[in-house]
C-alpha cells in the first residue's frame, strides 16, 4: 500500500469520526463472510492510533438521564411543597 493511499484512508476515517454529532461507537468484528468463506475480521489499523484504552470509563447515558430525571422530580416536589 502506498503512503498516499494510507493517508487517504486515514483522512476518510477521521472525516467520518468528526461527523459524528453526539455519539460515536467504535467496534470491530471477529469474523466476516468473504464469498462463501468465513474469515477473521481485521480491525482498522487506525483504531490503535485513537488510544481508546487510555480514556477513562464513560458514564452510561441512560443512567445519567435517570439521575437527571430523579433530580428534576425532587425539585418539582420541593417547589410544590413551598
C-alpha distances in whole Angstrom, upper triangle without the diagonal:
4,7,8,7,7,10,11,11,13,15,16,17,19,20,21,23,25,26,28,32,33,31,28,27,24,24,22,23,24,23,22,23,21,23,26,25,24,21,20,19,16,17,14,13,15,18,19,18,21,23,25,27,29,31,34,35,36,39,39,40,43,44,44,46,48,50,50,52,54,55,55,58,59,60,61,64,65,65,67,70,70
4,5,5,6,9,10,11,12,14,16,17,19,20,22,23,25,26,28,32,34,32,29,28,26,26,24,25,27,26,26,27,24,27,30,28,28,25,24,22,19,19,16,15,16,19,20,19,22,24,26,29,30,31,35,37,37,40,41,41,44,46,45,47,50,51,50,53,55,55,56,59,60,60,62,64,65,66,68,70,71
4,5,5,6,9,10,11,12,14,15,17,18,20,21,22,24,26,30,32,30,27,27,24,25,24,26,27,27,27,28,26,29,32,30,30,26,25,23,20,19,16,14,14,18,18,16,19,22,24,27,27,29,33,35,35,38,39,39,42,44,43,45,48,49,48,51,53,53,54,57,58,58,60,62,63,63,66,68,68
4,5,5,6,9,10,10,12,14,15,16,19,20,21,23,25,28,31,30,26,27,24,26,25,26,28,28,27,29,27,29,32,31,31,28,27,24,21,20,17,15,15,19,20,18,20,23,25,28,29,30,34,35,35,38,39,39,42,44,43,44,47,48,48,50,53,53,53,56,58,57,59,62,62,63,65,67,68
4,5,5,6,9,10,11,12,14,15,17,19,20,21,23,27,29,28,25,25,22,23,22,23,25,25,24,25,23,25,29,27,27,24,23,21,18,18,14,13,14,17,18,17,19,22,24,27,28,29,33,34,34,37,37,37,40,42,42,43,46,47,46,49,51,51,52,54,56,56,58,60,61,61,64,66,67
4,5,5,6,9,10,11,13,14,16,17,18,20,22,26,28,26,23,23,20,20,19,21,23,23,23,24,23,26,29,27,26,23,22,19,16,15,12,10,10,14,15,13,16,19,21,23,24,26,29,31,31,34,35,35,38,40,39,40,43,44,44,46,49,49,50,52,54,54,56,58,59,59,62,64,65
4,5,5,6,9,10,11,12,14,15,16,18,20,24,26,25,22,22,20,21,21,23,25,26,25,27,26,29,32,30,29,26,25,22,19,17,13,12,11,14,15,13,15,18,20,23,24,25,29,30,30,33,34,34,37,39,38,39,42,43,43,45,48,48,48,51,53,52,54,57,57,58,60,62,63
4,5,5,6,9,10,10,12,14,15,17,19,22,25,24,21,22,20,21,21,23,25,25,24,26,24,27,30,29,28,26,24,21,19,17,14,13,12,15,17,15,17,20,22,25,26,26,30,31,30,33,34,33,36,39,38,39,42,43,42,44,47,47,47,50,52,52,53,56,57,57,59,62,62
4,5,5,6,9,10,11,13,14,16,18,21,23,22,18,19,16,17,17,19,21,22,21,22,21,24,27,26,25,22,21,18,15,14,10,10,9,12,15,13,15,18,19,22,23,24,28,29,28,31,31,31,34,36,36,37,40,41,40,42,45,45,46,48,50,50,52,54,55,55,58,60,61
4,5,5,6,9,10,11,12,14,16,20,21,20,17,17,15,17,17,19,22,23,22,24,24,27,30,28,26,24,22,19,16,13,10,9,7,10,12,10,11,15,16,19,20,21,24,26,25,28,29,29,32,34,33,35,38,38,38,40,43,43,44,46,48,48,49,52,53,53,55,58,58
4,5,5,6,9,10,10,12,15,18,20,20,17,18,16,18,19,22,25,25,25,26,26,29,32,31,29,27,25,22,19,17,13,13,10,13,15,13,13,17,18,22,22,22,26,27,26,29,30,29,32,34,33,34,38,38,38,40,43,42,43,46,47,47,48,51,52,52,54,57,57
4,5,5,6,9,10,11,13,16,19,18,15,16,15,17,17,20,23,23,22,24,23,26,29,28,27,25,23,20,18,16,12,13,11,13,16,14,14,18,19,22,23,23,26,27,26,28,29,28,31,33,32,33,36,37,37,39,41,42,42,44,46,46,47,50,51,51,53,56,57
4,5,5,6,9,10,11,15,17,15,12,13,11,13,14,17,20,21,20,22,22,25,28,27,25,23,21,18,15,13,9,10,8,10,13,11,11,15,15,18,20,20,23,23,22,25,25,25,28,30,29,30,33,35,34,36,39,39,39,42,44,44,45,48,49,49,51,54,54
4,5,5,6,9,10,13,15,14,12,13,12,15,16,20,23,24,24,26,26,29,32,31,29,26,24,21,18,15,12,12,9,11,13,11,10,14,14,18,18,18,21,22,21,24,24,24,27,29,28,29,32,33,32,35,37,37,38,40,42,42,43,46,47,47,49,52,52
4,5,5,6,9,12,15,15,12,15,14,17,18,21,25,26,25,27,27,30,32,32,30,28,26,23,21,18,15,16,13,14,17,15,14,17,17,21,22,21,24,25,23,25,26,25,28,30,29,29,33,34,33,35,38,38,38,40,42,42,43,46,47,47,49,52,52
4,6,5,7,10,13,12,10,11,11,14,16,18,22,23,22,24,25,27,30,29,27,26,24,20,19,16,13,15,12,13,16,15,13,17,16,20,21,20,23,23,21,23,23,22,25,27,26,27,30,32,31,33,35,36,36,38,40,40,41,44,45,45,47,50,51
4,5,6,9,11,10,7,9,9,13,15,18,22,23,23,25,26,29,32,30,28,26,24,21,19,16,13,15,11,11,14,13,11,14,13,17,18,16,19,19,18,20,20,19,22,25,24,24,28,29,28,30,33,33,33,36,38,38,39,42,43,43,45,47,48
4,5,8,10,11,9,12,13,16,19,22,25,27,26,29,30,32,35,34,32,30,28,24,23,19,17,18,14,14,17,15,13,16,15,19,19,18,20,21,19,21,21,20,23,25,24,25,28,29,28,30,33,33,33,35,37,37,38,41,42,42,44,47,47
4,6,9,10,9,12,14,17,19,22,26,27,26,28,29,32,34,34,32,30,29,25,24,21,18,20,17,17,20,18,16,19,18,22,22,20,23,23,20,22,22,20,23,25,24,24,28,29,27,29,32,32,32,35,37,36,37,40,41,41,43,46,46
4,6,6,6,9,11,15,18,20,24,26,25,27,29,31,34,33,30,29,27,24,23,20,18,20,17,16,19,18,15,18,16,20,20,18,20,20,17,18,18,16,19,22,20,21,24,25,24,26,29,29,29,32,34,34,34,37,39,38,40,43,44
4,6,8,12,14,17,21,24,27,29,28,31,32,34,37,36,34,33,31,27,26,23,21,23,20,19,22,21,18,20,18,22,22,19,21,20,17,18,17,15,18,20,19,18,22,23,22,23,26,26,26,29,31,30,31,34,35,35,37,40,40
4,7,10,13,17,20,23,26,28,28,31,33,35,37,36,34,33,31,27,27,23,22,24,21,19,22,21,18,19,17,20,20,17,18,17,14,14,14,11,14,17,15,15,18,19,18,20,23,23,23,26,28,27,28,31,32,32,34,37,38
4,7,10,13,17,19,23,25,25,28,30,32,34,33,30,29,27,24,23,20,19,21,19,16,19,19,15,17,14,17,18,15,16,15,12,13,12,10,13,16,15,15,18,20,19,21,24,24,24,27,29,29,30,33,34,34,36,39,39
4,6,10,13,16,20,22,22,25,27,30,31,30,27,26,24,20,20,16,15,18,15,13,16,16,13,15,12,15,16,14,16,15,12,14,14,13,16,18,17,18,21,22,22,24,27,27,28,30,32,32,34,36,37,38,40,42,43
4,6,10,13,16,18,19,22,24,27,28,27,24,23,21,17,17,14,14,16,14,12,15,16,13,14,11,14,16,14,15,14,12,14,13,13,15,18,18,19,21,23,23,25,27,28,29,31,33,34,35,37,39,39,41,43,45
4,7,11,14,16,17,20,22,25,27,25,22,20,18,14,14,10,10,13,11,8,11,13,10,12,9,12,14,13,15,15,14,16,16,16,19,21,21,22,25,26,27,28,31,31,32,34,36,37,38,41,42,43,45,47,48
4,7,10,12,13,17,19,22,23,22,18,17,14,11,11,8,10,13,12,9,12,14,13,14,11,13,16,16,17,16,16,18,17,18,20,22,23,24,26,28,29,30,32,33,35,36,38,39,40,42,44,45,46,48,50
4,7,9,10,14,16,19,21,18,15,13,11,7,8,6,8,11,12,9,12,15,14,15,13,14,18,18,20,19,19,22,21,22,23,25,26,28,29,31,32,34,36,37,38,40,42,43,44,46,47,49,50,52,54
4,6,7,11,13,17,17,15,12,10,8,5,7,7,10,13,15,13,15,18,18,18,17,18,21,21,23,22,22,24,23,24,25,27,29,30,31,33,34,36,37,39,40,42,44,45,46,48,50,51,52,54,56
4,7,11,13,16,16,14,10,9,6,5,8,9,12,15,17,15,16,20,20,20,18,19,22,23,24,23,24,26,25,27,28,29,31,32,33,35,37,38,40,41,43,44,46,47,48,50,52,53,54,56,58
4,7,10,13,13,10,6,5,4,4,8,10,13,16,19,17,19,22,22,23,22,22,26,26,28,27,27,29,28,29,30,32,34,35,36,38,40,41,42,44,45,46,48,50,51,52,54,56,57,59,61
4,7,10,10,8,5,5,6,6,9,12,14,17,19,18,21,23,23,25,23,24,28,28,30,29,29,31,29,30,31,33,35,36,37,39,40,41,43,45,46,47,49,51,51,53,55,56,57,59,61
4,6,7,6,5,6,9,9,12,15,17,20,22,22,24,26,27,28,27,28,32,32,34,33,32,34,32,33,34,36,38,38,40,42,43,44,46,48,49,50,52,54,54,56,58,59,60,62,64
4,6,5,6,7,10,10,13,16,17,20,22,22,25,27,28,29,28,30,33,34,36,35,35,37,35,36,37,39,41,41,43,45,46,47,49,51,52,53,55,56,57,59,61,62,63,65,67
4,6,8,10,13,14,16,19,21,23,26,26,28,30,31,33,32,33,37,37,39,38,38,40,38,39,39,42,43,44,45,48,49,49,51,53,54,55,57,59,59,61,63,64,65,67,69
4,7,10,13,15,18,21,23,25,28,28,30,32,33,34,33,34,38,38,40,39,39,41,39,39,40,42,44,44,46,48,49,50,52,54,55,55,58,59,60,61,64,65,65,68,70
4,6,10,12,15,18,21,23,26,25,27,30,31,32,31,32,35,36,38,37,37,39,37,38,39,41,43,43,45,47,48,49,51,53,54,55,57,59,59,61,63,64,65,67,69
4,7,9,12,16,18,21,23,23,24,27,28,29,28,28,32,33,34,33,34,36,34,35,36,38,40,40,41,44,45,46,48,50,51,52,54,56,56,58,60,61,62,64,66
4,6,9,13,15,17,20,20,21,24,25,26,25,26,29,31,32,32,32,35,33,34,35,37,39,40,41,43,45,46,48,49,50,52,54,55,56,58,60,61,62,64,66
4,6,10,13,15,18,17,18,21,22,23,22,22,26,27,29,28,29,32,30,32,33,35,37,38,39,41,42,44,45,47,48,50,51,53,54,56,57,59,60,62,64
4,6,9,12,15,14,15,18,19,20,19,20,23,24,26,26,26,29,28,29,30,32,34,35,37,38,40,41,43,44,45,47,49,50,51,53,55,56,57,59,61
4,6,8,11,11,12,15,16,17,17,18,21,23,25,25,26,29,28,29,31,33,34,35,37,39,40,41,43,44,46,47,49,50,52,53,55,56,58,60,61
4,6,8,7,9,12,13,14,13,15,18,19,22,22,22,25,25,26,28,30,31,32,34,36,36,38,40,41,42,44,46,47,48,50,52,53,54,56,58
4,5,6,8,10,11,13,13,15,18,19,22,22,23,26,26,26,29,31,31,32,35,36,37,39,41,41,42,45,46,47,48,51,52,53,55,57,58
4,6,6,8,10,12,13,15,17,19,22,23,24,27,27,28,31,33,33,34,37,38,38,41,43,43,44,47,48,49,50,53,54,54,56,58,59
4,5,5,7,9,11,13,15,16,20,21,21,25,25,26,29,30,30,32,35,35,36,38,40,40,42,44,45,46,48,50,51,52,54,56,57
4,5,5,7,8,10,12,13,16,17,18,21,22,23,26,27,27,29,31,32,33,35,37,37,39,41,42,43,45,47,48,49,51,53,54
4,5,6,7,9,11,13,16,17,19,22,23,25,28,29,29,31,33,34,34,37,38,39,40,43,44,44,46,48,49,50,53,54,55
4,5,8,10,11,13,16,18,19,23,24,25,29,29,29,31,34,34,34,37,39,39,40,43,44,44,46,49,49,50,52,54,55
4,5,9,9,10,13,15,16,19,21,22,25,26,25,27,30,30,31,33,35,35,36,39,40,40,42,45,45,46,49,50,51
4,5,6,7,11,13,15,18,20,22,25,25,25,27,30,30,30,33,35,35,36,39,40,40,42,44,45,46,48,50,51
4,5,6,9,10,11,15,16,18,21,22,21,24,26,26,27,30,31,32,33,36,37,37,39,41,42,43,45,47,48
4,6,8,9,12,15,17,19,22,22,22,25,27,27,28,31,32,32,34,36,37,38,40,42,42,44,46,47,48
4,7,9,12,15,18,20,23,23,22,25,27,27,28,31,32,31,34,36,36,37,40,41,42,43,46,47,47
4,7,8,12,14,16,20,19,19,22,24,23,24,27,28,28,30,32,33,33,36,38,38,39,42,43,44
4,6,10,12,15,18,17,16,20,21,20,22,25,25,25,28,30,30,31,33,35,35,37,39,40,41
4,7,9,12,15,13,13,17,18,18,19,22,23,23,25,27,28,29,31,33,33,35,37,38,39
4,6,9,12,11,10,14,15,15,16,19,20,20,22,25,25,26,28,30,31,32,34,36,37
4,6,9,7,7,10,12,11,13,16,16,17,19,21,22,23,25,27,27,29,31,32,34
4,5,5,6,9,10,11,12,14,16,17,18,20,21,23,24,26,27,29,30,32,34
4,5,5,6,9,10,10,12,14,15,16,18,20,21,22,24,26,27,28,30,32
4,5,5,6,9,10,11,12,14,15,16,18,20,21,23,24,26,27,29,31
4,5,5,6,9,10,11,12,14,15,17,19,20,21,23,24,26,27,29
4,5,5,6,9,10,11,12,14,15,17,18,20,21,23,24,26,27
4,5,5,6,9,10,10,12,14,15,16,18,20,21,22,24,26
4,5,5,6,9,10,11,12,14,15,17,18,20,21,23,25
4,5,5,6,9,10,11,12,14,15,17,18,20,21,23
4,5,5,6,9,10,11,12,14,15,16,18,20,21
4,5,5,6,9,10,10,12,14,15,16,18,20
4,5,5,6,9,10,11,12,14,15,17,19
4,5,5,6,9,10,11,12,14,15,17
4,5,5,6,9,10,10,12,14,16
4,5,5,6,9,10,10,12,15
4,5,5,6,9,10,11,13
4,5,5,6,9,10,11
4,5,5,6,9,10
4,5,5,6,9
4,5,5,7
4,5,5
4,6
4
